[in-house]
Amino acid sequence: MHFALLDPEPGSGYEGTYFGKKKILTIGFGYAFEPDAVYSQVSYTSGDVTTLRSQETANYTAYAADLMFEYPFNIGTVTVSSQYLKADFEDAYKTNANPADRNTIIAGINGQKEGWYAKLAYILPMTIGKEGKLQPYVLYENWKFAHLLGVNEQKITSTGGGINYYIHGQNVRTTLEYLKTEFDTPTTLFGITDSTKVKDYQTVRFMFQVVI
């Protein structure tokens, strides 16, 4: 459910920017509930044996709220977007030790977590080429994961920024982005062969998007 307080957005097909063609102030809310989503009483031994201790289950509940603001000025177009999300499996990660459940369902990136992000972007008023637009941006994320990469109650923050070059609207776009990710508890990352734990890491990535 969303409320469009200025110009309406086109249904559920939201876009990251409308290039100053619309004045946007949209507030959205979401809710999801699934009863008996996962077994909560599961044991796991070093011999890769999974044992269901009882038929007790945990429900899945999620809440979300988001904001999209975009306004054109003579000096360019300002865009602000943000979201809060909470996903809950009733702390089933504490009593369900099955690695498959903990890493992909009740915990991990897509499991029980709570956090938010915010992004501020600005489209420069000039045009590059026939219709190209430059949009520098900065972003911040703060998340608390129930269980991630072997750590309970892991907190992660990410800060960074980049620049989008819209060559042909949303259909052809390139992005160059820098991001610094910090762990509250030092963590061993996937793909690292030794047991070295990291407190933070930095990434630079280039992305190219074509929509046909």
C-alpha positions as CSV (number, residue, x, y, z in Angstrom):
1,M,0.0,0.0,0.0
2,H,1.3,3.4,-0.8
3,F,0.2,7.0,-0.6
4,A,1.1,9.4,-3.4
5,L,1.1,12.9,-1.9
6,L,2.2,14.7,-5.1
7,D,2.3,13.2,-8.6
8,P,1.4,9.5,-8.7
9,E,3.9,6.9,-9.7
10,P,2.9,4.3,-12.4
11,G,1.5,1.4,-10.4
12,S,3.9,-1.0,-8.9
13,G,6.6,-0.4,-11.6
14,Y,8.6,2.1,-9.5
15,E,11.6,3.8,-11.0
16,G,14.7,5.2,-9.3
17,T,14.2,8.6,-10.9
18,Y,11.7,10.4,-13.2
19,F,14.4,12.8,-14.4
20,G,12.5,15.9,-13.1
21,K,9.4,15.2,-15.1
22,K,7.4,14.4,-11.9
23,K,7.1,15.8,-8.4
24,I,7.1,12.8,-6.2
25,L,6.4,12.3,-2.5
26,T,5.3,8.7,-2.0
27,I,5.1,6.8,1.3
28,G,4.6,3.1,1.2
29,F,3.9,0.4,3.8
30,G,4.1,-3.4,3.5
31,Y,3.1,-6.4,5.7
32,A,3.5,-10.1,5.3
33,F,2.6,-13.0,7.5
34,E,3.0,-16.8,7.1
35,P,2.0,-19.1,9.9
36,D,4.1,-22.2,10.6
37,A,6.7,-21.1,8.2
38,V,9.6,-23.3,9.6
39,Y,10.2,-25.9,12.2
40,S,11.9,-24.3,15.2
41,Q,13.1,-27.3,17.2
42,V,15.8,-28.9,15.0
43,S,19.2,-30.4,16.2
44,Y,22.3,-30.9,14.0
45,T,25.4,-32.9,14.8
46,S,28.9,-32.9,13.3
47,G,27.9,-36.1,11.5
48,D,25.6,-34.1,9.3
49,V,22.6,-35.6,11.0
50,T,19.5,-33.4,11.4
51,T,16.9,-34.4,14.0
52,L,13.5,-32.9,14.4
53,R,12.9,-32.7,18.1
54,S,9.3,-31.7,18.0
55,Q,6.6,-30.4,15.6
56,E,6.8,-26.9,17.0
57,T,7.0,-24.2,14.4
58,A,7.7,-20.5,14.1
59,N,5.7,-17.9,12.2
60,Y,7.1,-15.5,9.7
61,T,6.2,-11.8,10.0
62,A,7.6,-8.8,8.1
63,Y,7.0,-5.1,8.2
64,A,8.3,-2.5,5.7
65,A,8.0,1.2,5.2
66,D,9.6,3.3,2.4
67,L,9.8,6.8,1.2
68,M,10.4,8.3,-2.3
69,F,10.9,12.0,-2.8
70,E,11.9,13.7,-6.0
71,Y,11.7,17.4,-6.9
72,P,13.0,19.3,-9.9
73,F,14.8,22.6,-9.4
74,N,16.4,25.0,-11.9
75,I,19.8,23.7,-10.7
76,G,18.9,20.0,-11.1
77,T,16.7,17.3,-9.7
78,V,17.0,16.0,-6.1
79,T,16.0,12.5,-5.2
80,V,15.7,11.0,-1.7
81,S,14.8,7.3,-1.1
82,S,14.7,5.3,2.1
83,Q,13.3,2.1,3.5
84,Y,12.9,0.3,6.9
85,L,12.4,-3.4,7.0
86,K,11.9,-5.9,9.8
87,A,11.6,-9.7,9.1
88,D,11.0,-12.0,12.0
89,F,11.0,-15.8,12.5
90,E,10.4,-15.6,16.3
91,D,14.1,-16.2,17.0
92,A,13.9,-19.7,15.5
93,Y,17.6,-19.5,14.7
94,K,18.4,-20.0,18.4
95,T,16.7,-23.5,18.5
96,N,16.9,-24.6,14.9
97,A,20.5,-25.6,14.2
98,N,20.0,-27.0,10.7
99,P,22.6,-25.1,8.5
100,A,20.3,-25.0,5.5
101,D,17.5,-23.3,7.5
102,R,19.9,-21.0,9.3
103,N,21.8,-19.8,6.3
104,T,18.9,-19.4,3.8
105,I,15.5,-19.3,5.5
106,I,15.3,-18.3,9.2
107,A,18.6,-16.4,9.2
108,G,21.3,-15.3,6.8
109,I,20.8,-12.4,4.3
110,N,17.1,-13.2,3.6
111,G,16.1,-14.4,7.1
112,Q,15.4,-12.6,10.4
113,K,16.8,-9.1,10.2
114,E,16.0,-5.5,10.9
115,G,17.5,-2.4,9.3
116,W,17.2,0.6,7.0
117,Y,18.9,2.4,4.2
118,A,18.8,5.9,2.8
119,K,20.0,7.3,-0.6
120,L,20.4,10.9,-1.7
121,A,20.9,11.6,-5.4
122,Y,21.1,14.6,-7.6
123,I,20.7,14.9,-11.4
124,L,22.9,17.6,-12.9
125,P,21.0,20.1,-15.1
126,M,23.2,19.8,-18.1
127,T,22.7,17.2,-20.9
128,I,25.6,15.1,-22.2
129,G,25.2,14.1,-25.8
130,K,21.7,13.8,-27.1
131,E,19.9,13.0,-23.9
132,G,22.5,11.8,-21.4
133,K,22.2,12.7,-17.7
134,L,24.6,12.4,-14.8
135,Q,23.4,11.5,-11.3
136,P,25.9,11.4,-8.4
137,Y,24.6,9.8,-5.2
138,V,25.5,8.9,-1.7
139,L,24.0,6.0,0.4
140,Y,24.0,4.6,3.9
141,E,22.7,1.2,5.2
142,N,22.4,-0.2,8.7
143,W,21.4,-3.7,9.3
144,K,21.2,-6.2,12.2
145,F,21.1,-9.9,11.2
146,A,19.9,-12.6,13.6
147,H,22.7,-15.0,12.3
148,L,25.1,-14.3,9.5
149,L,28.3,-16.0,8.5
150,G,28.5,-17.9,11.8
151,V,27.9,-14.8,13.9
152,N,24.7,-14.2,16.0
153,E,23.3,-10.7,16.2
154,Q,25.7,-9.4,13.5
155,K,25.5,-5.7,12.8
156,I,26.6,-4.3,9.4
157,T,26.8,-0.8,8.1
158,S,27.6,0.3,4.5
159,T,28.5,3.7,3.3
160,G,29.4,4.8,-0.2
161,G,28.5,6.7,-3.3
162,G,28.7,6.7,-7.0
163,I,27.5,8.2,-10.2
164,N,24.9,7.0,-12.7
165,Y,25.2,8.0,-16.4
166,Y,21.8,7.6,-18.0
167,I,22.6,7.3,-21.7
168,H,19.0,6.7,-22.8
169,G,16.7,7.2,-19.8
170,Q,16.3,4.0,-17.7
171,N,16.9,1.8,-20.8
172,V,20.7,2.3,-21.0
173,R,22.6,3.2,-17.9
174,T,26.2,2.8,-16.6
175,T,27.1,3.1,-12.9
176,L,30.4,3.4,-11.1
177,E,30.1,2.8,-7.3
178,Y,32.3,2.7,-4.2
179,L,31.1,1.0,-1.1
180,K,32.7,0.4,2.4
181,T,31.1,-2.4,4.5
182,E,31.8,-2.7,8.2
183,F,31.1,-5.6,10.6
184,D,30.4,-5.0,14.3
185,T,31.9,-8.4,14.9
186,P,34.9,-9.5,12.8
187,T,33.8,-12.1,10.3
188,T,35.2,-14.8,8.0
189,L,33.9,-14.1,4.5
190,F,32.9,-16.7,1.9
191,G,35.6,-17.4,-0.6
192,I,38.5,-16.7,1.7
193,T,40.5,-19.9,2.2
194,D,42.1,-19.1,5.5
195,S,40.4,-18.3,8.8
196,T,41.3,-14.6,8.7
197,K,38.4,-12.5,10.1
198,V,37.8,-9.1,8.7
199,K,36.3,-6.0,10.3
200,D,35.6,-4.2,7.1
201,Y,36.1,-4.3,3.3
202,Q,35.8,-2.0,0.4
203,T,34.5,-2.5,-3.1
204,V,34.5,-0.6,-6.4
205,R,32.1,-1.9,-9.0
206,F,31.1,-0.9,-12.5
207,M,27.6,-1.8,-13.7
208,F,25.9,-1.6,-17.1
209,Q,22.2,-1.9,-17.6
210,V,20.3,-2.4,-20.9
211,V,16.5,-2.7,-20.8
212,I,14.9,-4.0,-24.0
